[in-house]
Amino acid sequence: MNTIQSDIKITKTKATKIHDVDFDNLNFGKVFSDHMLVCDYKNGKWQAPEIVPYQSLTLDPSAKIFHYGQSVFEGMKAYKDSYGSIFLFRPIENCKRLNISSKRLAIPELPEDYFMEGLKTLLKVDSDWIPTKEGSSLYIRPFVFASGNGFHASPADEYKFIICCAPSGAYFSGKVKVLIEEKYSRSANGGVGFAKAGGNYAGQFYPTQLAVEKGYQQVIWTDDTNHEYIEEAGAMNIFVRINDTLITGPTSDRILDGITRKSIIELAKSEGIPVEVRKITVSEVVEAAKNGSLKEMFGAGTAAVVSPISGFGYKNTDYALPELQDTYANYLKKRITDIQTNKSEDPFGWRYEVE
């Protein structure tokens, strides 16, 4: 395995863009920091990563990313506490998952120290870009794609690994209304649903557009066979609270092993909240909504952390969820964000300081 033998080469921008940014009014993923990390795979190995000014890429029209979709990505966040220290949340898990995704798409796996040392170096160079306003963070997007050329339907011989950063505000604001999908599927058994492959998200856009036209904000994905089981919420894992029990589906070929998802499971168990990891049928959720035992539904993912659901539609009927004073969603989100931003103790060892 390749290892970084020396300091990462840094080429700094000649003119920062930071003074043009309103850090009090940040959209999600629209503004980008001054620098990015770039690392090329060629001649059978990953080359030394570099930090360069954020810039456009030049690719040949025959680059295989355009034709065969070899592309995977991750989503992470960096935070600053009141002392100016920089923190990440479970970054090794992101590195591991990037390689799991890469392997499924026949992309060469990246050495862990390239990922971690490259990321830490980038964050130190662009540390002024990490917002400190409540609810904001520096969103981090590591991704790998096929840059090698050719129309032959086979894996590329060259790839690019890049990390870009975007100072961002909240991903979602307020609760969302969702539609349980009855026709389209996000993924299938034996497929790439468990990987963070770009094509998984492209395939979601059209069904989501149809749901939006009907007055919903997101789709609840169901299994590919009979659309009998609830699996994910838009681009997030989903949790359902029936009475006092928190339920989420097991990971599989079709369901992403979300880092926020497993953090919520571990945190909830440590707080004495009953948790079940099992298949959830649509009929069970509908029946619980009818009899009043369905208390909450929420999505969980890096971007939003927790996104509460106000109600859902199924078979031309809408079901509203109750307005609760004390919700698992709000409690668990606060507990996680307090750990992420160094406002509370971290008994799990999730917080990673960039030193």
N, C-alpha and C positions, 0 to 999 in steps of 0.2 A: 504493500500500500504506500502511496505517495505521502510524504510529510513535508511540512514547511521547514526549510533549513535555515532561512534567514528572514529578516524583517520584510514585511510586505511593501512593495514599491508603491509610493503615494505620489500622484501628480495632482496638485491642487488647482482649483479653478482660479482664473485670473480676476473674476468679478463675482462676488456673492450675490444671490437673489434674495437673501433673507430679509432685507430692508423693505422689499415690496410686498411682504406677506402680512396679512392681518391675522395674528395668532388668536385674537378673540372671536373670530368668525371663520372658522375652518370648516370647509366641506370635507367629506370623506374621500381620500384618495385622489384629489384634484391638483394638489400642489406638491412639488417634489424637491427634495433637498439638493444641495449643491453637488454631491458626489455619488458614485455607485461603485460597487465591486464587480469586476469582470474576471472570469476564469475560463480558459478555452480547453477543450479536450481535442487533441489531435495526435497523430502518430501513436495511437494506442494508449495515451496516458493524459492525465490532467496536468496542465501547465501551471506555473506559479500564478496565484491570484494577484490582481492589482487593484488599487483604488484610483479611479479617474474621474474627471468632471462628468456630471450627468449629461448625456448626449444621445443623439439619434444613432441608430444602428444602420449599417449598410449590409444588405444580404442579396445574394444572387437570386433571381426569380426561381431557380430550380432548387433552392434550399428546401430540404425535405420537411421542415416544419410546415410549409405552406401546402404540402401535398398529402402528407401522411400523419400529421398531427402529433408527432412525438414532442410532447410538452407537459411538464408537471410543475407545480408551484407549491409554496407554503404561505401562510399568513401568520405574522407575529407582531408584537408590539414592544416598544421600549418606553420606559417611564423615568421621570426624574422625581426624587423626593424633595422635601423642603431644604435639604442640605446640598442639593445639586448632584447627588449620587445617581448613577444610571443603573436601571434594573431591567432584566428580561424575565419572562415567565416560562419555565420549563423548556428552554431552547434546545436541549439535547433531544427532546421528544420530536421537535420539528425536524431536526437533522435526520433522525432515524426514519421518520415518516417520508421525508423527501426521497430517501434511498429506497424505501419500500415501494413508493410510487414509481421511481425510476426503473427499478428492476422489472416491474410489471409491463413497462413500455419499452423494454430492451434498451434503456439508456444507461450508460456506465455510472456506477455508484460513485459518489463524491467522498473523498476522505473527510472524516469528522473534523480534523483540525483545520482543513481548508475552510469548512463552513464556519466553525466557531471563531477561529483567529481572524478570518476575513470579516466576519460580522462585527466582532469587537473593535477591530481597527476602523471600520467604517463608522461605527457609532461614536468613536472618539473624535474622528475627523469632523463629523457633522453633529457634534453634541449640542451646539447652539440651536439646532432645529428640533430638539425634543421639547414639546410644549409642556407647560406646567399648569395650565388652566384645568380646573376640575372637569373630568370627563374626556379630556383630550389625551392624545398619546402620539408617539411616532409609529405609524404603521409601517411594517417591514415586509417587503415582498421578495423572498428568494425564489428564483425559478430557473429551470433548465429547459433548453429546447434544441432541436436538431438544426444545426447550421450547415452541415455537410450537404453537398449538391448531388442532384441526380433524380431522374424520374423512375428509376427502378424501385419497385415496391419492396423495400428492405430497410433495415435500420441504417441510420446515417453513420458516417465514419468520423464526423466532427460534431461537437456540441458546444454550447455556451451556457455557463452558469453565471447568473447576474443577481445581485441584491440591490434593489432600489428602495428608497424610504420616502414616506409621505406624511408630514405632520397633519393630523386629522382630528376632527371633532367626533361626535357620536355618530355611529353607523345608522341606527334607527332612532327615531324619537317617538315616544308613545307606544301604544299597543297596536298590533296588526290583526287584521281579519283574514282568515285563510280559507282556502277551498280544498277539500279532500279530493284528490285526483281519482277518477274512475276509468280513464282510458289510457293516458300516457304513463310511461315508466321512466324513472331516472336511470335505472341500471338493471342488470340481470345477473343471475347466478353464473359464475365463471367469467364474468366480465371485469370491468375496471372501476366499478362503483366505489370500492374501498380506497382507490388511489385518488390523489388530488391532481387529476388530469384535466387539462383545459377543456377537452371535448365534453366531459361530464357536465360542465356548466353551460356550454353552448347548447347542449341538448335540452336544458331546462328552460331556456329563454322563451321559446314559442308557447309551450303550455302555460307558462307564467303570464305571458301577454294575454292569453285567452281569459285567464282568471281575473286579471286586472280589468279587462273590458266588462266583466260581470260585477265589478265592485269590490273585489278582494285585493289584498296586497301581496299575498304569497300562496304557494301551493303546498299542501301536505302530500308527500309522495307515498305511494302504496306499493306493495309487492308487484312484480311483473307478471305473476301467474294469474291470480284471481282478483287482484286489488282488494285483498281481504285484510291485510295487515298494514298498520301505520309504520312508516320507516323513517322519513326525514322531513324537516320543515324548511322548504326552500333550499338554501345552501347551508343549513344548520342541522345538527342533531335535534331530536325532539324529546321533551319530557312531558308526561301527563300525571297530574295529581288526582287520584280518586280517593275521596275521604282524606286521610292523612298520609297515604302511601304515594311515594314518588316512583313512577314507572318509566323505563326507557327500554327501547328494543336492543337486542344484542348486536354486536358488530358481526359482519358477514362479508361475503364478496360484494354485497350491494351497499353496505353502510360504512361510511367513513369512521375511522377510529379517532373521534374528535378529542383533542387535548382538553378543551373546556369541558366536554362531556365526562371524561373520566375524572377530572378534578371535582366536578359537581357530585359525582357518585361518591367519591372518597370523602369529600367535605360533609355531605349530607349524612352519611353513615356515622362520621365522627361526632356529629351534632345530635345523634339519636333519632334522626328522621328515618322512618321505614323506607327502604329502597328495594325495588324489584327490577332486575334486568331480565326481561322476558319479552316474548312477542306480544304485541297489543293489537287486538282486532278492531276494525272500524266499528263493528256492531257493539263491542264493549264500550267504546267511547260514546257512541250515540246513545246507548241505553243509560250510561252514567249521566249524560247531559239531561236526559229526560227525567230521571229520578232524583236529580239534584246532588248526586255524589261526585260529579265532576267539578272539582274546585278550581283547577288551573291547568293551562297548557302553555308551554314556552319553548322557544328555540334556544339552542346554546351553541356558541361558536366564538372564534377569536375576535371578529370584528365588533359584534354587539355585546359579547359576553353572554348576556341573557336578554332575550326579546320576548316579552309577554304577549300572549294571544288573547284577544278580547272575545273572539267567537269564531265559529267555523260553519262552512256550508257543505251540505252533502245531500245528493239526490233532490235538488231544488228546495231544500229546507235549510233555514239558518238556525243555528243554536248559539245563544249567548252564554258566556261564562259569567259567574257571579262577580260582583265588585267586592273584593275582600280587603280588609284593612291591613292585615299582616299576611303577606304572601311568601311562599317559598322562593319565588322568582326574585323578589326584591332583596330578601335576606341573603340568599346565596350569591347574588350579584355583588352586594356590598362586601360580603366576606371575601370573595375572590379579588375584587378590585382593591380592597384594603391591603391584602397580601401583595398584590402586584405593585402597588405604589408605596410600599414600605410604611404603611400607616398602622399595621398591626403585626403581631408575631406570626411567624410562618412555621408552624409545627411540622409541616410536610416536607420542607426543604425544596419548595418549588421556585422560590425567588432566587435569581442569579444576578449577582452584582458584576457589572462590567468595570474592572479595575485597570 
